[in-house]
Amino acid sequence: MSKQTVLLSLVVPIYNEEENILLLTQRIVEALKSYSFELIYIDDCSTDSSRERIISLNNPNVILIALKKNYGQSLAMAAGFDVAQGDYIVTLDGDLQNDPSDIPFMLKKLQQEDLDLVTGVRKKRQDSLIKKVPSKIANTIIRATTKLNLQDQGCALKVFTKDTAKGLKLYGEMHRFINLAAFLDGARIAEVPVKHHARQFGVSKYGLGRTFKVVNDLLLILFKRKFLQKPIYFFGSIGLFLFGIGTLISFYFLFVKLMGEDIWGRPLLILAILLIVVGIQFFSIGILYDLLMKTYFESQKKNPFKIRKITRFDE
């Protein structure tokens, strides 16, 4: 199978999923037997025999990316996107909870409706409350702060156009907000109901601490997507507001002084001076931050991950 004939690139991050590798691969091969595809497993420095299980498949459709250390799911996905050659890129988890049989319908919808991303909605989600609560919090915040009205932000099963997936800048734990990141970049998105299975093998990587990570990461992505390229809009607005309030108070005291009253030492006057100084500082920070971002975007881009080895089984 040459790279030019690949229609689908399946990106599957793996961390300690040794019991799921064989069965997941079999289900993918069965579901996509009518398609040309490559199955990209990204081993995020597993401590079990996941990497050895993938190698033992010796499947020409499989590509194994072994990362140098445990970077987390977001950067593992970014590594998979970087290597992917397909016209369309599919993401799914390696724990058998997503069903590969949903992929053909999702791909057809994306093609027929000229979409950039089709994401799944887990109608009968087979997860514990610990995993459901953070998702509900994130869904509520996203709907309240953006125009993206999706039912299920956390479903890993997605089908992208190649340009959409490769245009995403994933870092930290941002894999949870791929829909939002794509939407803020102008992607046309639709969601479809998909099957969801309970985990049979292995241990879930999620805990209660994920709730705080979800909220923090969501606030971060909203800030960076809105103000990263033009931070002056954020810092400058705060600076102008504070400067304006301080200036108005100062004019009031100027009027009082002209009326012959003593204004020295009044707390409100000190506050006015402080607001003016802080306002100027915020505006200055905005200018400096703007220059830093310009330098950043014009500088040489480097991937935030390091690949130890890429193994292809079609050679």
GULUM-418949 format. One line per 10 residues: number of its first residue (from 0); for each residue x, y, z of N, C-alpha, C. Coordinates in pm, whole numbers. Layout:
BEGIN
NUM> X/Y/Z/X/Y/Z/X/Y/Z ~ ... .
//
This chain:
BEGIN
0> 84/-119/0/0/0/0/87/124/0 ~ 85/200/-104/166/321/-113/97/435/-41 ~ 174/535/-3/120/648/69/16/723/-13 ~ 30/721/-147/-62/795/-232/-202/734/-232 ~ -216/608/-192/-346/542/-198/-417/539/-63 ~ -358/599/38/-418/595/172/-534/692/180 ~ -653/642/210/-770/727/228/-784/771/373 ~ -767/673/464/-787/700/606/-660/677/686 ~ -632/767/776/-526/747/875/-592/742/1012 ~ -582/628/1078/-638/613/1211/-529/640/1314 .
10> -552/737/1400/-455/777/1501/-505/727/1636 ~ -428/636/1696/-470/572/1821/-358/582/1925 ~ -368/675/2021/-270/681/2129/-283/559/2222 ~ -171/504/2262/-172/384/2345/-86/407/2469 ~ -142/375/2585/-63/373/2708/-113/258/2795 ~ -33/153/2802/-66/35/2882/-202/-26/2842 ~ -212/-62/2715/-334/-125/2663/-302/-260/2600 ~ -210/-334/2658/-163/-459/2597/-276/-559/2568 ~ -377/-563/2653/-485/-660/2635/-584/-620/2526 ~ -577/-493/2484/-674/-443/2386/-620/-437/2244 .
20> -489/-445/2227/-426/-420/2097/-478/-514/1989 ~ -472/-642/2013/-509/-741/1910/-656/-728/1872 ~ -743/-722/1971/-886/-715/1944/-923/-585/1873 ~ -863/-473/1915/-891/-345/1850/-847/-347/1704 ~ -730/-402/1678/-681/-410/1540/-774/-495/1455 ~ -818/-607/1508/-910/-694/1434/-1040/-622/1402 ~ -1093/-548/1496/-1219/-476/1473/-1201/-366/1369 ~ -1088/-298/1372/-1061/-192/1274/-1048/-252/1134 ~ -972/-359/1122/-953/-424/992/-1086/-472/937 ~ -1170/-528/1021/-1300/-577/977/-1391/-462/933 .
30> -1390/-353/1010/-1480/-240/980/-1438/-165/855 ~ -1307/-166/824/-1255/-84/714/-1197/-169/600 ~ -1246/-291/585/-1191/-380/482/-1216/-328/341 ~ -1311/-236/324/-1339/-180/192/-1263/-50/166 ~ -1178/-10/260/-1108/117/250/-957/95/255 ~ -884/186/192/-739/187/210/-711/272/333 ~ -635/216/426/-611/289/551/-476/252/610 ~ -429/339/697/-313/311/779/-354/327/924 ~ -309/238/1006/-342/239/1149/-217/280/1226 ~ -222/401/1281/-105/458/1349/-123/444/1499 .
40> -47/355/1559/-45/342/1704/68/429/1758 ~ 36/513/1857/139/594/1921/157/541/2062 ~ 270/475/2085/298/421/2218/358/532/2304 ~ 280/575/2402/321/686/2489/404/635/2605 ~ 511/562/2568/605/507/2667/534/417/2767 ~ 461/319/2715/391/223/2801/489/144/2886 ~ 442/105/3004/525/24/3093/490/-124/3086 ~ 390/-160/3005/356/-300/2986/408/-344/2849 ~ 350/-446/2791/399/-500/2664/320/-450/2544 ~ 260/-331/2555/181/-278/2444/263/-266/2317 .
50> 383/-212/2326/467/-194/2207/499/-329/2144 ~ 532/-428/2223/566/-560/2171/443/-624/2104 ~ 327/-602/2162/203/-656/2101/179/-595/1963 ~ 203/-466/1950/184/-400/1820/283/-454/1718 ~ 408/-468/1760/511/-521/1669/477/-662/1625 ~ 423/-742/1716/392/-882/1684/279/-895/1582 ~ 201/-789/1563/95/-793/1462/153/-810/1323 ~ 267/-746/1298/334/-752/1168/234/-724/1055 ~ 153/-623/1076/47/-589/981/94/-474/892 ~ 87/-489/759/135/-384/668/57/-253/678 .
60> -60/-258/737/-138/-135/754/-101/-58/880 ~ -19/-119/964/11/-62/1094/141/18/1092 ~ 140/132/1158/259/212/1183/270/232/1334 ~ 384/205/1389/405/223/1533/497/342/1556 ~ 448/438/1633/530/552/1676/560/533/1824 ~ 685/517/1858/725/500/1997/785/632/2046 ~ 719/694/2142/767/821/2196/877/797/2300 ~ 964/895/2317/1079/879/2407/1038/877/2553 ~ 930/945/2587/882/944/2725/731/963/2722 ~ 671/959/2839/526/974/2849/488/1121/2839 .
70> 433/1161/2724/397/1300/2699/250/1328/2728 ~ 168/1225/2735/25/1246/2751/-48/1233/2618 ~ -179/1222/2626/-259/1190/2509/-256/1298/2402 ~ -252/1424/2443/-255/1532/2344/-133/1529/2252 ~ -14/1520/2309/106/1520/2227/123/1388/2153 ~ 70/1280/2209/71/1153/2136/-14/1166/2009 ~ -129/1230/2021/-213/1253/1904/-145/1346/1805 ~ -77/1448/1856/-6/1541/1767/100/1468/1687 ~ 170/1373/1751/270/1294/1679/205/1210/1570 ~ 88/1154/1600/16/1076/1500/-30/1160/1383 .
80> -81/1281/1412/-123/1372/1305/-4/1409/1215 ~ 111/1427/1275/230/1468/1202/272/1360/1101 ~ 256/1234/1139/299/1123/1053/192/1083/953 ~ 65/1108/984/-47/1061/903/-39/1109/758 ~ -71/1017/665/-66/1045/522/-203/1041/454 ~ -306/999/527/-437/981/467/-506/1112/431 ~ -602/1103/339/-682/1220/303/-774/1260/417 ~ -811/1162/499/-894/1187/616/-828/1121/736 ~ -840/1187/850/-776/1137/971/-883/1105/1075 ~ -871/988/1135/-967/940/1234/-896/924/1368 .
90> -961/967/1475/-905/944/1608/-1001/855/1687 ~ -945/768/1766/-1023/686/1858/-932/637/1969 ~ -994/603/2081/-917/555/2195/-876/410/2174 ~ -774/369/2250/-723/233/2238/-780/137/2339 ~ -891/173/2405/-945/90/2513/-1069/11/2473 ~ -1101/7/2343/-1214/-68/2288/-1350/-7/2322 ~ -1352/113/2379/-1480/175/2410/-1543/238/2286 ~ -1461/287/2193/-1512/335/2064/-1527/217/1970 ~ -1626/226/1882/-1653/117/1789/-1612/158/1648 ~ -1513/92/1588/-1468/127/1453/-1576/114/1346 .
100> -1681/37/1374/-1787/20/1274/-1864/148/1248 ~ -1848/250/1334/-1915/379/1313/-1839/467/1213 ~ -1715/433/1184/-1631/520/1102/-1684/538/960 ~ -1727/431/888/-1775/452/750/-1890/552/740 ~ -1986/545/831/-2098/639/827/-2051/782/853 ~ -1960/798/949/-1909/931/980/-1832/989/862 ~ -1753/905/796/-1678/950/679/-1773/992/567 ~ -1877/914/545/-1974/945/439/-2044/1078/466 ~ -2079/1102/592/-2145/1228/627/-2051/1345/603 ~ -1925/1330/642/-1827/1436/623/-1809/1469/475 .
110> -1803/1366/391/-1783/1386/248/-1907/1447/182 ~ -2023/1395/213/-2146/1439/147/-2185/1582/185 ~ -2159/1620/310/-2201/1751/357/-2086/1852/356 ~ -1971/1812/300/-1855/1901/286/-1818/1961/422 ~ -1802/1874/522/-1768/1918/657/-1618/1906/680 ~ -1572/1965/788/-1431/1955/826/-1409/1855/938 ~ -1514/1830/1016/-1501/1739/1130/-1638/1681/1163 ~ -1641/1550/1180/-1759/1480/1230/-1720/1412/1359 ~ -1791/1441/1465/-1757/1387/1597/-1872/1304/1650 ~ -1840/1209/1735/-1941/1118/1787/-2012/1172/1910 .
120> -2134/1122/1928/-2212/1148/2049/-2242/1014/2113 ~ -2189/992/2233/-2209/865/2302/-2346/866/2369 ~ -2448/815/2298/-2585/821/2347/-2603/736/2473 ~ -2543/620/2476/-2550/532/2593/-2409/514/2647 ~ -2359/618/2709/-2220/620/2754/-2197/522/2868 ~ -2101/433/2848/-2070/328/2945/-1949/368/3029 ~ -1963/476/3105/-1854/526/3188/-1904/552/3329 ~ -1809/563/3420/-1842/592/3558/-1872/741/3576 ~ -1925/774/3692/-1958/914/3722/-1833/1000/3725 ~ -1720/942/3763/-1594/1017/3770/-1555/1071/3634 .
130> -1587/998/3527/-1554/1044/3393/-1664/1132/3334 ~ -1789/1112/3379/-1900/1188/3322/-1906/1331/3375 ~ -1875/1350/3503/-1887/1482/3565/-1800/1588/3497 ~ -1668/1563/3476/-1588/1665/3407/-1640/1698/3267 ~ -1691/1598/3197/-1744/1622/3063/-1865/1715/3068 ~ -1952/1692/3165/-2071/1778/3177/-2032/1922/3211 ~ -1931/1936/3298/-1883/2070/3333/-1828/2141/3209 ~ -1744/2069/3133/-1684/2127/3013/-1790/2162/2910 ~ -1887/2072/2889/-1993/2098/2791/-2072/2223/2829 ~ -2101/2239/2958/-2177/2356/3005/-2100/2485/2983 .
140> -1970/2485/3017/-1888/2605/3001/-1875/2642/2854 ~ -1851/2543/2770/-1834/2570/2626/-1960/2627/2565 ~ -2074/2569/2599/-2200/2621/2545/-2228/2763/2595 ~ -2186/2792/2717/-2214/2924/2775/-2119/3032/2721 ~ -1999/2993/2680/-1898/3093/2642/-1871/3098/2491 ~ -1921/3002/2416/-1899/3002/2271/-2030/2972/2200 ~ -2025/2974/2069/-2142/2939/1988/-2140/2793/1946 ~ -2048/2715/2003/-2038/2573/1970/-2134/2494/2059 ~ -2243/2446/2000/-2346/2377/2076/-2345/2228/2040 ~ -2250/2156/2098/-2240/2013/2078/-2279/1941/2207 .
150> -2335/1822/2191/-2380/1747/2308/-2265/1678/2381 ~ -2165/1632/2307/-2060/1549/2366/-1923/1597/2318 ~ -1858/1679/2400/-1727/1731/2362/-1616/1627/2380 ~ -1640/1527/2464/-1532/1438/2502/-1520/1309/2425 ~ -1606/1285/2329/-1598/1159/2253/-1472/1158/2168 ~ -1392/1052/2183/-1263/1044/2112/-1280/1008/1965 ~ -1392/947/1929/-1412/903/1791/-1450/1022/1703 ~ -1358/1058/1613/-1377/1174/1526/-1319/1144/1389 ~ -1377/1207/1287/-1324/1199/1151/-1298/1341/1103 ~ -1174/1368/1062/-1132/1501/1018/-1092/1498/871 .
160> -1099/1613/808/-1021/1630/686/-875/1642/728 ~ -785/1608/638/-642/1611/672/-597/1750/715 ~ -640/1853/643/-597/1989/675/-646/2032/813 ~ -767/1992/848/-822/2029/978/-741/1968/1091 ~ -714/1838/1080/-639/1769/1187/-497/1821/1198 ~ -430/1835/1086/-291/1879/1090/-277/2026/1130 ~ -386/2102/1117/-382/2243/1155/-400/2266/1304 ~ -438/2160/1377/-457/2174/1521/-323/2181/1593 ~ -314/2265/1691/-194/2277/1773/-227/2220/1911 ~ -192/2094/1931/-225/2027/2056/-109/2035/2153 .
170> -139/2055/2278/-40/2063/2384/-113/2035/2515 ~ -37/2012/2622/-98/1990/2753/-201/1879/2749 ~ -325/1911/2784/-435/1814/2782/-545/1860/2686 ~ -507/1926/2579/-604/1988/2491/-679/1890/2401 ~ -645/1760/2409/-719/1664/2328/-866/1660/2366 ~ -897/1703/2489/-1036/1704/2535/-1118/1811/2462 ~ -1050/1910/2404/-1121/2023/2345/-1089/2037/2196 ~ -1069/1925/2129/-1040/1929/1986/-1155/1993/1909 ~ -1279/1958/1945/-1393/2018/1876/-1389/2170/1886 ~ -1364/2220/2008/-1361/2364/2030/-1246/2429/1955 .
180> -1128/2367/1960/-1012/2423/1890/-1038/2431/1740 ~ -1096/2325/1682/-1126/2325/1539/-1233/2429/1506 ~ -1333/2440/1592/-1442/2536/1571/-1388/2679/1572 ~ -1300/2710/1667/-1243/2844/1676/-1152/2875/1559 ~ -1105/2770/1490/-1026/2788/1368/-1112/2794/1243 ~ -1245/2786/1262/-1336/2800/1149/-1387/2670/1090 ~ -1368/2558/1157/-1411/2430/1103/-1562/2415/1107 ~ -1615/2347/1005/-1757/2312/1001/-1771/2175/1065 ~ -1854/2166/1169/-1859/2046/1252/-2002/1993/1260 ~ -2012/1862/1258/-2140/1794/1283/-2115/1678/1378 .
190> -2219/1635/1448/-2205/1522/1538/-2310/1417/1505 ~ -2273/1292/1525/-2363/1181/1496/-2360/1084/1614 ~ -2470/1013/1639/-2471/914/1747/-2376/799/1714 ~ -2301/756/1814/-2209/643/1796/-2224/546/1913 ~ -2179/424/1890/-2183/322/1995/-2071/345/2095 ~ -2096/304/2217/-1995/317/2321/-2000/193/2410 ~ -1883/136/2435/-1876/12/2511/-1805/35/2644 ~ -1839/-47/2741/-1770/-42/2870/-1629/-99/2854 ~ -1536/-46/2930/-1398/-98/2926/-1397/-241/2979 ~ -1333/-331/2900/-1323/-471/2940/-1187/-503/3001 .
200> -1081/-445/2943/-946/-476/2987/-873/-348/3024 ~ -772/-362/3109/-692/-247/3147/-761/-160/3250 ~ -693/-50/3285/-741/40/3389/-759/180/3332 ~ -868/245/3366/-892/381/3321/-785/474/3374 ~ -744/573/3292/-639/668/3330/-696/795/3393 ~ -827/798/3418/-890/919/3466/-926/909/3613 ~ -922/1022/3684/-959/1030/3824/-1029/1161/3853 ~ -1056/1188/3982/-1126/1310/4019/-1046/1436/3986 ~ -911/1424/3988/-828/1539/3956/-848/1591/3816 ~ -906/1508/3730/-929/1548/3592/-1028/1664/3583 .
210> -1121/1672/3680/-1220/1780/3678/-1154/1917/3677 ~ -1054/1936/3765/-985/2064/3773/-902/2089/3647 ~ -842/1982/3592/-765/1997/3469/-854/2039/3354 ~ -974/1982/3349/-1069/2015/3242/-1104/2163/3246 ~ -1138/2213/3364/-1178/2354/3376/-1060/2446/3344 ~ -942/2415/3399/-824/2499/3374/-786/2501/3226 ~ -784/2384/3164/-747/2377/3022/-849/2448/2935 ~ -976/2436/2971/-1080/2502/2892/-1066/2653/2898 ~ -1044/2708/3018/-1024/2853/3031/-898/2897/2955 ~ -795/2814/2960/-671/2848/2890/-691/2853/2739 .
220> -760/2753/2683/-777/2749/2538/-868/2864/2492 ~ -968/2898/2572/-1054/3011/2535/-974/3141/2533 ~ -886/3159/2633/-804/3280/2637/-705/3284/2522 ~ -634/3172/2501/-528/3172/2400/-584/3184/2259 ~ -698/3121/2234/-756/3128/2100/-810/3268/2070 ~ -852/3338/2175/-911/3470/2153/-807/3580/2155 ~ -704/3565/2240/-611/3675/2260/-466/3644/2227 ~ -432/3518/2190/-292/3483/2171/-227/3567/2062 ~ -292/3581/1948/-232/3654/1837/-243/3805/1856 ~ -336/3849/1939/-351/3992/1965/-370/4015/2115 .
230> -267/3988/2194/-280/4005/2339/-304/4148/2382 ~ -273/4243/2293/-297/4383/2326/-446/4408/2350 ~ -533/4328/2286/-676/4344/2305/-718/4312/2448 ~ -646/4217/2511/-678/4180/2648/-612/4274/2748 ~ -478/4278/2743/-406/4361/2839/-431/4509/2815 ~ -439/4548/2687/-463/4688/2655/-598/4735/2703 ~ -700/4649/2690/-835/4687/2734/-839/4708/2885 ~ -774/4616/2958/-767/4633/3104/-692/4761/3139 ~ -579/4783/3072/-499/4902/3098/-576/5030/3071 ~ -645/5036/2958/-721/5157/2925/-835/5180/3023 .
240> -898/5070/3066/-1008/5082/3162/-957/5141/3294 ~ -850/5084/3348/-795/5132/3475/-744/5275/3461 ~ -676/5302/3349/-624/5437/3325/-739/5537/3316 ~ -847/5496/3250/-962/5585/3236/-1027/5617/3370 ~ -1046/5515/3455/-1105/5538/3587/-1016/5630/3670 ~ -885/5602/3668/-792/5685/3743/-792/5829/3695 ~ -802/5846/3563/-803/5981/3506/-929/6057/3546 ~ -1043/5991/3544/-1169/6055/3583/-1164/6101/3729 ~ -1111/6013/3815/-1099/6051/3956/-1004/6170/3971 ~ -896/6169/3893/-799/6279/3900/-861/6411/3856 .
250> -944/6407/3752/-1013/6529/3709/-1108/6579/3817 ~ -1169/6485/3888/-1258/6525/3998/-1178/6601/4105 ~ -1061/6547/4140/-981/6614/4241/-923/6746/4190 ~ -897/6752/4060/-852/6878/4003/-961/6985/4019 ~ -1085/6945/3994/-1197/7037/4010/-1210/7081/4156 ~ -1196/6981/4247/-1205/7012/4390/-1093/7108/4431 ~ -973/7085/4380/-859/7170/4411/-881/7312/4361 ~ -938/7326/4243/-966/7459/4188/-1072/7532/4269 ~ -1155/7453/4338/-1257/7514/4423/-1201/7558/4558 ~ -1070/7532/4578/-1004/7579/4698/-992/7480/4811 .
260> -1033/7356/4790/-1024/7256/4896/-887/7189/4895 ~ -845/7140/5013/-718/7068/5026/-743/6920/4993 ~ -669/6866/4897/-690/6727/4854/-575/6635/4892 ~ -470/6688/4946/-351/6607/4974/-380/6500/5081 ~ -335/6377/5053/-347/6268/5148/-479/6194/5145 ~ -569/6230/5059/-697/6160/5052/-677/6020/4989 ~ -737/5916/5049/-721/5779/4996/-766/5766/4850 ~ -874/5835/4815/-925/5825/4678/-825/5882/4577 ~ -753/5984/4617/-651/6042/4529/-536/5942/4508 ~ -497/5877/4617/-391/5775/4606/-437/5661/4515 .
270> -564/5622/4530/-619/5518/4442/-616/5561/4296 ~ -648/5687/4268/-647/5737/4131/-508/5728/4070 ~ -407/5769/4148/-269/5762/4099/-229/5616/4073 ~ -270/5528/4166/-238/5386/4151/-304/5327/4026 ~ -428/5362/4001/-499/5311/3883/-432/5359/3754 ~ -389/5482/3751/-322/5535/3632/-191/5461/3606 ~ -112/5440/3713/16/5370/3699/-5/5225/3654 ~ -98/5155/3720/-125/5015/3686/-182/5005/3544 ~ -266/5100/3507/-321/5100/3371/-212/5111/3266 ~ -117/5203/3290/-4/5218/3197/78/5090/3191 .
280> 96/5023/3306/172/4899/3310/103/4789/3231 ~ -27/4775/3247/-101/4674/3173/-91/4699/3022 ~ -104/4824/2982/-96/4856/2839/44/4826/2786 ~ 146/4855/2867/283/4827/2826/307/4676/2814 ~ 250/4599/2908/261/4453/2901/197/4401/2773 ~ 82/4460/2738/15/4418/2615/101/4442/2492 ~ 170/4555/2486/257/4585/2373/374/4487/2367 ~ 437/4463/2485/550/4369/2490/506/4228/2453 ~ 392/4185/2506/340/4052/2477/309/4039/2327 ~ 257/4147/2269/226/4145/2126/353/4125/2044 .
290> 460/4194/2084/588/4180/2014/645/4039/2032 ~ 630/3983/2152/677/3847/2177/602/3746/2091 ~ 471/3764/2079/392/3671/1997/429/3683/1849 ~ 458/3804/1805/501/3823/1666/633/3749/1642 ~ 725/3761/1738/852/3690/1728/831/3540/1730 ~ 741/3494/1816/712/3351/1828/659/3294/1697 ~ 561/3360/1638/500/3307/1517/594/3316/1396 ~ 688/3407/1400/779/3421/1288/905/3336/1305 ~ 923/3280/1424/1043/3199/1450/1025/3058/1395 ~ 1130/2981/1400/1126/2843/1352/1035/2760/1440 .
300> 945/2687/1377/852/2605/1453/917/2470/1486 ~ 901/2427/1610/955/2299/1654/844/2219/1720 ~ 841/2089/1692/741/2002/1753/769/1988/1903 ~ 664/1987/1986/683/1975/2131/697/1830/2177 ~ 725/1740/2085/742/1600/2121/864/1545/2049 ~ 917/1435/2098/1031/1369/2037/998/1222/2012 ~ 1020/1180/1890/991/1042/1852/1120/959/1862 ~ 1110/847/1930/1225/759/1940/1242/679/1811 ~ 1131/625/1758/1142/539/1640/1007/523/1574 ~ 1005/516/1443/885/487/1366/906/354/1294 .
310> 818/261/1318/828/128/1256/715/109/1157 ~ 748/80/1033/649/51/930/659/-96/895 ~ 545/-159/872/542/-303/847/510/-336/702 ~ 508/-233/615/482/-258/474/611/-262/394 ~ 725/-258/461/852/-256/391/926/-388/415 .
//
